[in-house]
Amino acid sequence: MLSGFVTFEGIDGSGKTTVSRLVKERLRSQGHSVFLTSEPTRGWLGETVRRGIEKGVSPLTETFLFLADRAAHIQEIRSHLEAGEIVLCDRYADSTYAYQGAHLVGVLRDPIRFLQRASEGWILPPDLTILLRVSPEVGFERIKDRPHKIPFEDVAFLRRVAANYDHLAKARRFFVLDAARPAEIVSDEAVATIERRLGSRSPS
């Protein structure tokens, strides 16, 4: 049985929610115990994050709301990992680095470094991060008809976020998938990657 912490990242419209759900179903069908979660969470802190975004709070305030939600979320993630499960998370810390890193340009000198340092010492590092890569144009086309788009969801902003993700993806825990393809194909490759990466961590 596999266990470990896997996060799904990518710009809006990359298919994170769809792919993570398909991966959960596939892994469960193979007999693995899987817990799927997401950020912002569904608890009151996650609702506070969403409300803050809707109300247009300042970028710095928004950042600390995300961090507070994650600090509480980590306790839940740890409990499932300790039970020997695979934990899949739709958005996690890298989403904050990429999105708030773009949103804080002009507010802080080095936003991504600030965000990473603010997370040091308490963040739970993923065993694997799957980056679903699509062009900002494709991502925006997929989300353009959403009834409740975030005000700064536009192609120019998504380009800055995508550039941040490309920078973050240099870390060894990342695996990049072409998410312009059908979700079923992407999810199959994600499952194969999870089996390979988490399997290599299992004791012999």
VODREN-137776 format. One record per residue (C-alpha): residue number from 1; residue in three letters; x, y, z. Coordinates in Angstrom, 2 decimals. Layout:
residues N
@resi:NUM resn:ALA u:X v:Y w:Z
...
END
This chain:
residues 204
@resi:1 resn:MET u:0.00 v:0.00 w:0.00
@resi:2 resn:LEU u:1.26 v:3.44 w:-0.92
@resi:3 resn:SER u:1.19 v:6.42 w:1.43
@resi:4 resn:GLY u:2.44 v:9.98 w:1.14
@resi:5 resn:PHE u:1.49 v:13.58 w:0.52
@resi:6 resn:VAL u:0.82 v:14.67 w:-3.08
@resi:7 resn:THR u:-0.19 v:18.18 w:-4.15
@resi:8 resn:PHE u:-1.70 v:19.34 w:-7.42
@resi:9 resn:GLU u:-0.78 v:22.79 w:-8.67
@resi:10 resn:GLY u:-1.36 v:24.95 w:-11.73
@resi:11 resn:ILE u:-3.00 v:28.13 w:-12.91
@resi:12 resn:ASP u:-6.77 v:28.50 w:-13.00
@resi:13 resn:GLY u:-8.17 v:26.39 w:-15.82
@resi:14 resn:SER u:-5.40 v:23.79 w:-15.65
@resi:15 resn:GLY u:-7.81 v:21.10 w:-14.42
@resi:16 resn:LYS u:-6.50 v:20.54 w:-10.89
@resi:17 resn:THR u:-9.88 v:19.73 w:-9.34
@resi:18 resn:THR u:-10.96 v:17.37 w:-12.13
@resi:19 resn:VAL u:-7.61 v:15.57 w:-12.33
@resi:20 resn:SER u:-7.21 v:15.20 w:-8.56
@resi:21 resn:ARG u:-10.68 v:13.63 w:-8.33
@resi:22 resn:LEU u:-9.93 v:11.22 w:-11.16
@resi:23 resn:VAL u:-6.64 v:10.27 w:-9.51
@resi:24 resn:LYS u:-8.41 v:9.64 w:-6.21
@resi:25 resn:GLU u:-10.92 v:7.33 w:-7.90
@resi:26 resn:ARG u:-8.22 v:5.44 w:-9.79
@resi:27 resn:LEU u:-6.03 v:4.91 w:-6.72
@resi:28 resn:ARG u:-9.00 v:3.78 w:-4.63
@resi:29 resn:SER u:-9.98 v:1.30 w:-7.34
@resi:30 resn:GLN u:-6.50 v:-0.18 w:-6.97
@resi:31 resn:GLY u:-7.05 v:-0.72 w:-3.26
@resi:32 resn:HIS u:-5.21 v:2.30 w:-1.87
@resi:33 resn:SER u:-6.59 v:4.36 w:1.00
@resi:34 resn:VAL u:-6.87 v:7.93 w:-0.29
@resi:35 resn:PHE u:-7.90 v:11.22 w:1.30
@resi:36 resn:LEU u:-8.60 v:14.12 w:-1.07
@resi:37 resn:THR u:-8.56 v:17.63 w:0.31
@resi:38 resn:SER u:-8.14 v:21.16 w:-1.04
@resi:39 resn:GLU u:-7.24 v:24.74 w:-0.19
@resi:40 resn:PRO u:-8.84 v:27.00 w:0.75
@resi:41 resn:THR u:-10.37 v:24.42 w:3.08
@resi:42 resn:ARG u:-14.07 v:23.92 w:3.71
@resi:43 resn:GLY u:-13.81 v:24.96 w:7.35
@resi:44 resn:TRP u:-14.43 v:28.42 w:8.78
@resi:45 resn:LEU u:-10.88 v:29.54 w:8.05
@resi:46 resn:GLY u:-11.24 v:28.54 w:4.41
@resi:47 resn:GLU u:-14.54 v:30.38 w:4.25
@resi:48 resn:THR u:-12.78 v:33.43 w:5.70
@resi:49 resn:VAL u:-10.22 v:33.21 w:2.89
@resi:50 resn:ARG u:-12.96 v:33.11 w:0.26
@resi:51 resn:ARG u:-14.82 v:35.96 w:1.91
@resi:52 resn:GLY u:-11.64 v:38.02 w:2.05
@resi:53 resn:ILE u:-11.08 v:37.50 w:-1.68
@resi:54 resn:GLU u:-14.68 v:38.42 w:-2.46
@resi:55 resn:LYS u:-14.40 v:41.57 w:-0.34
@resi:56 resn:GLY u:-11.15 v:42.57 w:-2.00
@resi:57 resn:VAL u:-8.92 v:42.70 w:1.07
@resi:58 resn:SER u:-5.34 v:43.87 w:0.58
@resi:59 resn:PRO u:-2.83 v:41.41 w:-0.91
@resi:60 resn:LEU u:-0.96 v:41.17 w:2.38
@resi:61 resn:THR u:-4.13 v:40.51 w:4.39
@resi:62 resn:GLU u:-5.18 v:37.88 w:1.86
@resi:63 resn:THR u:-1.78 v:36.21 w:2.20
@resi:64 resn:PHE u:-2.03 v:35.83 w:5.96
@resi:65 resn:LEU u:-5.56 v:34.45 w:5.66
@resi:66 resn:PHE u:-4.21 v:31.71 w:3.39
@resi:67 resn:LEU u:-1.38 v:30.96 w:5.82
@resi:68 resn:ALA u:-3.78 v:30.72 w:8.78
@resi:69 resn:ASP u:-6.02 v:28.32 w:6.88
@resi:70 resn:ARG u:-3.01 v:26.17 w:5.96
@resi:71 resn:ALA u:-1.67 v:26.08 w:9.51
@resi:72 resn:ALA u:-4.94 v:24.50 w:10.67
@resi:73 resn:HIS u:-5.19 v:22.27 w:7.58
@resi:74 resn:ILE u:-1.81 v:20.67 w:8.21
@resi:75 resn:GLN u:-3.14 v:19.03 w:11.37
@resi:76 resn:GLU u:-5.80 v:17.25 w:9.32
@resi:77 resn:ILE u:-3.30 v:16.23 w:6.64
@resi:78 resn:ARG u:-0.92 v:14.79 w:9.25
@resi:79 resn:SER u:-3.68 v:12.70 w:10.82
@resi:80 resn:HIS u:-4.41 v:10.98 w:7.50
@resi:81 resn:LEU u:-0.73 v:10.45 w:6.73
@resi:82 resn:GLU u:-0.24 v:8.89 w:10.17
@resi:83 resn:ALA u:-3.10 v:6.52 w:9.31
@resi:84 resn:GLY u:-1.06 v:5.33 w:6.31
@resi:85 resn:GLU u:-3.15 v:7.01 w:3.63
@resi:86 resn:ILE u:-2.24 v:8.81 w:0.44
@resi:87 resn:VAL u:-3.23 v:12.45 w:0.87
@resi:88 resn:LEU u:-4.03 v:14.36 w:-2.32
@resi:89 resn:CYS u:-4.39 v:18.14 w:-2.06
@resi:90 resn:ASP u:-5.87 v:20.42 w:-4.72
@resi:91 resn:ARG u:-3.70 v:23.56 w:-4.20
@resi:92 resn:TYR u:-1.27 v:23.94 w:-1.34
@resi:93 resn:ALA u:1.69 v:26.15 w:-0.41
@resi:94 resn:ASP u:3.01 v:26.52 w:-3.96
@resi:95 resn:SER u:-0.31 v:28.05 w:-4.94
@resi:96 resn:THR u:0.28 v:30.76 w:-2.36
@resi:97 resn:TYR u:3.84 v:31.29 w:-3.57
@resi:98 resn:ALA u:2.68 v:31.53 w:-7.20
@resi:99 resn:TYR u:-0.54 v:33.51 w:-6.79
@resi:100 resn:GLN u:0.18 v:35.73 w:-3.82
@resi:101 resn:GLY u:3.73 v:36.04 w:-5.15
@resi:102 resn:ALA u:2.23 v:37.65 w:-8.25
@resi:103 resn:HIS u:-0.33 v:39.65 w:-6.27
@resi:104 resn:LEU u:2.31 v:41.10 w:-3.93
@resi:105 resn:VAL u:4.51 v:42.51 w:-6.69
@resi:106 resn:GLY u:5.00 v:46.16 w:-5.86
@resi:107 resn:VAL u:4.07 v:45.55 w:-2.23
@resi:108 resn:LEU u:7.13 v:43.53 w:-1.21
@resi:109 resn:ARG u:10.62 v:43.46 w:-2.65
@resi:110 resn:ASP u:10.83 v:39.66 w:-3.13
@resi:111 resn:PRO u:7.32 v:38.25 w:-2.62
@resi:112 resn:ILE u:8.05 v:34.55 w:-3.19
@resi:113 resn:ARG u:11.03 v:34.55 w:-0.85
@resi:114 resn:PHE u:8.96 v:36.39 w:1.78
@resi:115 resn:LEU u:6.20 v:33.79 w:1.50
@resi:116 resn:GLN u:8.61 v:30.87 w:1.68
@resi:117 resn:ARG u:10.33 v:32.28 w:4.75
@resi:118 resn:ALA u:6.95 v:32.91 w:6.39
@resi:119 resn:SER u:6.27 v:29.18 w:6.00
@resi:120 resn:GLU u:9.61 v:27.90 w:7.28
@resi:121 resn:GLY u:9.57 v:25.73 w:10.37
@resi:122 resn:TRP u:5.91 v:24.73 w:10.29
@resi:123 resn:ILE u:4.96 v:23.86 w:6.72
@resi:124 resn:LEU u:4.50 v:20.16 w:5.88
@resi:125 resn:PRO u:6.49 v:19.52 w:2.67
@resi:126 resn:PRO u:4.81 v:17.40 w:-0.02
@resi:127 resn:ASP u:6.45 v:14.18 w:-1.14
@resi:128 resn:LEU u:5.42 v:15.00 w:-4.70
@resi:129 resn:THR u:3.96 v:18.06 w:-6.41
@resi:130 resn:ILE u:2.29 v:17.59 w:-9.78
@resi:131 resn:LEU u:2.20 v:20.79 w:-11.81
@resi:132 resn:LEU u:-0.52 v:20.78 w:-14.45
@resi:133 resn:ARG u:0.85 v:23.12 w:-17.08
@resi:134 resn:VAL u:-1.34 v:24.94 w:-19.60
@resi:135 resn:SER u:-0.78 v:28.25 w:-21.31
@resi:136 resn:PRO u:-2.42 v:31.27 w:-19.67
@resi:137 resn:GLU u:-4.52 v:31.68 w:-22.81
@resi:138 resn:VAL u:-5.88 v:28.12 w:-22.55
@resi:139 resn:GLY u:-6.44 v:28.48 w:-18.82
@resi:140 resn:PHE u:-8.36 v:31.73 w:-19.24
@resi:141 resn:GLU u:-10.45 v:30.30 w:-22.07
@resi:142 resn:ARG u:-11.51 v:27.44 w:-19.78
@resi:143 resn:ILE u:-12.58 v:29.74 w:-16.94
@resi:144 resn:LYS u:-13.97 v:32.71 w:-18.83
@resi:145 resn:ASP u:-17.61 v:31.63 w:-18.33
@resi:146 resn:ARG u:-17.32 v:30.96 w:-14.60
@resi:147 resn:PRO u:-20.14 v:32.79 w:-12.82
@resi:148 resn:HIS u:-17.89 v:33.95 w:-9.97
@resi:149 resn:LYS u:-14.44 v:34.76 w:-11.32
@resi:150 resn:ILE u:-11.98 v:36.44 w:-8.99
@resi:151 resn:PRO u:-11.47 v:40.05 w:-10.13
@resi:152 resn:PHE u:-7.77 v:39.61 w:-10.95
@resi:153 resn:GLU u:-8.31 v:36.44 w:-13.01
@resi:154 resn:ASP u:-7.14 v:37.71 w:-16.39
@resi:155 resn:VAL u:-4.56 v:36.56 w:-18.93
@resi:156 resn:ALA u:-1.90 v:39.06 w:-17.85
@resi:157 resn:PHE u:-2.15 v:37.99 w:-14.22
@resi:158 resn:LEU u:-2.17 v:34.29 w:-15.13
@resi:159 resn:ARG u:1.02 v:34.85 w:-17.12
@resi:160 resn:ARG u:2.75 v:36.15 w:-13.98
@resi:161 resn:VAL u:1.42 v:33.20 w:-11.96
@resi:162 resn:ALA u:2.53 v:30.72 w:-14.63
@resi:163 resn:ALA u:6.03 v:32.22 w:-14.60
@resi:164 resn:ASN u:6.15 v:31.81 w:-10.82
@resi:165 resn:TYR u:5.10 v:28.16 w:-11.14
@resi:166 resn:ASP u:7.81 v:27.54 w:-13.74
@resi:167 resn:HIS u:10.37 v:28.95 w:-11.31
@resi:168 resn:LEU u:9.06 v:26.82 w:-8.43
@resi:169 resn:ALA u:8.97 v:23.69 w:-10.59
@resi:170 resn:LYS u:12.76 v:23.56 w:-10.65
@resi:171 resn:ALA u:12.56 v:21.83 w:-7.27
@resi:172 resn:ARG u:13.07 v:18.05 w:-7.43
@resi:173 resn:ARG u:9.72 v:17.20 w:-5.84
@resi:174 resn:PHE u:7.89 v:18.64 w:-8.89
@resi:175 resn:PHE u:6.68 v:16.65 w:-11.86
@resi:176 resn:VAL u:5.22 v:18.65 w:-14.75
@resi:177 resn:LEU u:2.38 v:17.33 w:-16.93
@resi:178 resn:ASP u:0.94 v:18.83 w:-20.11
@resi:179 resn:ALA u:-2.61 v:19.60 w:-18.95
@resi:180 resn:ALA u:-3.84 v:20.85 w:-22.32
@resi:181 resn:ARG u:-4.74 v:17.22 w:-23.06
@resi:182 resn:PRO u:-7.93 v:15.42 w:-21.92
@resi:183 resn:ALA u:-8.22 v:15.06 w:-18.14
@resi:184 resn:GLU u:-8.37 v:11.26 w:-18.35
@resi:185 resn:ILE u:-4.96 v:11.10 w:-20.05
@resi:186 resn:VAL u:-3.45 v:13.58 w:-17.61
@resi:187 resn:SER u:-4.85 v:11.69 w:-14.62
@resi:188 resn:ASP u:-3.46 v:8.38 w:-15.91
@resi:189 resn:GLU u:0.01 v:9.94 w:-16.11
@resi:190 resn:ALA u:-0.43 v:11.47 w:-12.66
@resi:191 resn:VAL u:-1.29 v:8.06 w:-11.19
@resi:192 resn:ALA u:1.75 v:6.48 w:-12.83
@resi:193 resn:THR u:3.93 v:9.26 w:-11.43
@resi:194 resn:ILE u:2.49 v:8.83 w:-7.93
@resi:195 resn:GLU u:3.05 v:5.08 w:-8.02
@resi:196 resn:ARG u:6.64 v:5.57 w:-9.16
@resi:197 resn:ARG u:7.55 v:8.35 w:-6.71
@resi:198 resn:LEU u:5.74 v:7.04 w:-3.63
@resi:199 resn:GLY u:6.70 v:3.46 w:-4.42
@resi:200 resn:SER u:10.37 v:4.41 w:-4.40
@resi:201 resn:ARG u:9.89 v:5.77 w:-0.85
@resi:202 resn:SER u:8.37 v:2.54 w:0.49
@resi:203 resn:PRO u:10.64 v:0.38 w:2.66
@resi:204 resn:SER u:11.86 v:-2.74 w:0.91
END
